[in-house]
Amino acid sequence: MQSSRIFIVGSGVVGAATGGGLREAGHDVTFIDINEARVKELTARGWDARTEIDLTDEPESLIFLTLPTPHEGHRYDLSAFEAGTASVGRALKGSAARHTVVVRSTVPPGTTEGLVKTTLEENSGMVANEGFGLASNPEFLRAVSAAEDFANPWMTIIASRDPQNVERLRELLSPFGGELRTFSDPAEAEFIKAAHNIFNATKISFWNEMWLVAQKLGLDLDPIAATVARSAEGSINPEYGIRGGAPYGGVCLPKDTCGFLGFAKTIDVDMPLLAAVVETNDRLAAIVSEEVDTATHAATHAQLRMAASGKETAAAGASGQQQHEPA
Ligand SMILES: NC(=O)c1ccc[n+]([C@@H]2O[C@H](COP(=O)([O-])OP(=O)(O)OC[C@H]3O[C@@H](n4cnc5c(N)ncnc54)[C@H](O)[C@@H]3O)[C@@H](O)[C@H]2O)c1
């Protein structure tokens, strides 16, 4: 990986941390940013920074998209991301080499093989996976410790339909250490990054909602939350509660979620997150029981058909098992 250049398109927090870390590891890195002040800032550090990507006569390179993907209300605003991707597409058009475009921005699932692929193809006149490679490699760093997090990742995700792209990125990123997982579908990598952030946000909101209750009761939440962080299986066991399609059941979880909702009402505290937890579980239970009915129905028919033909059959497994048996 020493031989080819790495382009960073969008040289803000993630771009600078990614490119800076790769420079330190000995790679030849060029930073691209439309913001001239940013380019000057990076140039002052002694880094190769430019306002436009030029791939003319450039041997095959890796091009990381670290462009902004802010939200506007309840939707991603991908306009800057799309504009930056289009500029890469135009640059690909003028290049004979086969470059690989790696999406490192946080984007909704399906973006790499949707918007990115289409935008690159339209602007380059090339076909993805032939004229250029495509991969997803979401970034997990925290803004407060961006450079340190890039240099010491705890998880690296690489996804591409083309195993050669996966291997190329593995070679580039595995020296930084940490766990590295690969996928063939870029949408899986994109989903991982989104779920990662949403899970963190949900945990924070959970404890903030509990803080409102504690405030009302005149209790200090800190020692309470610190104890639950050590007692609740959902906190201490990373495997607990991570399966989909399996609602919670038993006695305690339904009792305490519903009971506490009513209790909060008596002390005038709104708990929209807890209400959503109950609603989500009810919905899942209904969906799953429908699936069980369908599976049982299908199994019965299959058994009848098999019995009619004189063969034995195993009953189809129903997917509706419960996620956890509560204490
Ligand atoms: N900041 C974080 O902690 C963090 C962590 C992980 C992932 N991410 C994701 O990484 C992506 C980048 O985030 P960031 O925090 O680095 O954003 P940022 O705003 O710090 O940097 C984005 C840079 O892209 C430049 N830019 C905008 N349009 C451009 C174009 N057309 N061509 C070239 N450059 C252009 C901007 O001038 C800016 O310098 C986002 O998808 C974000 O969600 C951010």
The ligand as an SDF file (V2000), in Angstrom:
LIG
                    3D

 44 48  0  0  0  0  0  0  0  0999 V2000
  -17.0220   14.5050   13.5190 N   0  0  0  0  0  0  0  0  0  0  0  0
  -17.1010   13.2740   14.0050 C   0  0  0  0  0  0  0  0  0  0  0  0
  -16.8810   13.0100   15.1890 O   0  0  0  0  0  0  0  0  0  0  0  0
  -17.4470   12.1150   13.1040 C   0  0  0  0  0  0  0  0  0  0  0  0
  -17.1630   10.8140   13.5200 C   0  0  0  0  0  0  0  0  0  0  0  0
  -17.4300    9.7450   12.6700 C   0  0  0  0  0  0  0  0  0  0  0  0
  -18.0220   10.0000   11.4210 C   0  0  0  0  0  0  0  0  0  0  0  0
  -18.3180   11.2760   11.0600 N   0  0  0  0  0  0  0  0  0  0  0  0
  -18.9030   11.4780    9.7190 C   0  0  0  0  0  0  0  0  0  0  0  0
  -17.8490   11.8360    8.8220 O   0  0  0  0  0  0  0  0  0  0  0  0
  -18.3300   12.7490    7.8310 C   0  0  0  0  0  0  0  0  0  0  0  0
  -17.5030   14.0110    7.8650 C   0  0  0  0  0  0  0  0  0  0  0  0
  -17.7010   14.6300    9.1120 O   0  0  0  0  0  0  0  0  0  0  0  0
  -16.7300   15.7530    9.6700 P   0  0  0  0  0  0  0  0  0  0  0  0
  -17.0610   15.9090   11.1030 O   0  0  0  0  0  0  0  0  0  0  0  0
  -15.3300   15.4920    9.2770 O   0  0  0  0  0  0  0  0  0  0  0  0
  -17.2790   17.0230    8.8580 O   0  0  0  0  0  0  0  0  0  0  0  0
  -16.5770   18.4450    8.7690 P   0  0  0  0  0  0  0  0  0  0  0  0
  -17.6590   19.4270    8.5480 O   0  0  0  0  0  0  0  0  0  0  0  0
  -15.6040   18.6370    9.8940 O   0  0  0  0  0  0  0  0  0  0  0  0
  -15.6830   18.3200    7.4360 O   0  0  0  0  0  0  0  0  0  0  0  0
  -16.2250   18.2090    6.1640 C   0  0  0  0  0  0  0  0  0  0  0  0
  -15.2770   18.9410    5.2060 C   0  0  0  0  0  0  0  0  0  0  0  0
  -15.7270   18.7150    3.8750 O   0  0  0  0  0  0  0  0  0  0  0  0
  -15.5270   19.9010    3.1430 C   0  0  0  0  0  0  0  0  0  0  0  0
  -16.3830   19.8690    1.9610 N   0  0  0  0  0  0  0  0  0  0  0  0
  -17.6910   20.1550    1.8470 C   0  0  0  0  0  0  0  0  0  0  0  0
  -18.0940   19.9870    0.5750 N   0  0  0  0  0  0  0  0  0  0  0  0
  -17.0190   19.5780   -0.1320 C   0  0  0  0  0  0  0  0  0  0  0  0
  -16.7910   19.2440   -1.4990 C   0  0  0  0  0  0  0  0  0  0  0  0
  -17.7710   19.2850   -2.3870 N   0  0  0  0  0  0  0  0  0  0  0  0
  -15.5550   18.8820   -1.8800 N   0  0  0  0  0  0  0  0  0  0  0  0
  -14.5320   18.8400   -0.9880 C   0  0  0  0  0  0  0  0  0  0  0  0
  -14.6910   19.1550    0.3290 N   0  0  0  0  0  0  0  0  0  0  0  0
  -15.9210   19.5180    0.7410 C   0  0  0  0  0  0  0  0  0  0  0  0
  -15.8660   21.0110    4.1280 C   0  0  0  0  0  0  0  0  0  0  0  0
  -15.2980   22.2430    3.7210 O   0  0  0  0  0  0  0  0  0  0  0  0
  -15.2580   20.4550    5.4160 C   0  0  0  0  0  0  0  0  0  0  0  0
  -13.9350   20.8910    5.6200 O   0  0  0  0  0  0  0  0  0  0  0  0
  -19.8010   12.9310    8.1290 C   0  0  0  0  0  0  0  0  0  0  0  0
  -20.5460   12.0010    7.3940 O   0  0  0  0  0  0  0  0  0  0  0  0
  -19.9070   12.6050    9.6110 C   0  0  0  0  0  0  0  0  0  0  0  0
  -21.1940   12.1770    9.9770 O   0  0  0  0  0  0  0  0  0  0  0  0
  -18.0270   12.3400   11.8550 C   0  0  0  0  0  0  0  0  0  0  0  0
  1  2  1  0
  2  3  2  0
  2  4  1  0
  4  5  1  0
  4 44  2  0
  5  6  2  0
  6  7  1  0
  7  8  2  0
  8  9  1  0
  8 44  1  0
  9 10  1  0
  9 42  1  0
 10 11  1  0
 11 12  1  0
 11 40  1  0
 12 13  1  0
 13 14  1  0
 14 15  2  0
 14 16  1  0
 14 17  1  0
 17 18  1  0
 18 19  2  0
 18 20  1  0
 18 21  1  0
 21 22  1  0
 22 23  1  0
 23 24  1  0
 23 38  1  0
 24 25  1  0
 25 26  1  0
 25 36  1  0
 26 27  1  0
 26 35  1  0
 27 28  2  0
 28 29  1  0
 29 30  1  0
 29 35  2  0
 30 31  1  0
 30 32  2  0
 32 33  1  0
 33 34  2  0
 34 35  1  0
 36 37  1  0
 36 38  1  0
 38 39  1  0
 40 41  1  0
 40 42  1  0
 42 43  1  0
M  CHG  2   8   1  16  -1
M  END
$$$$
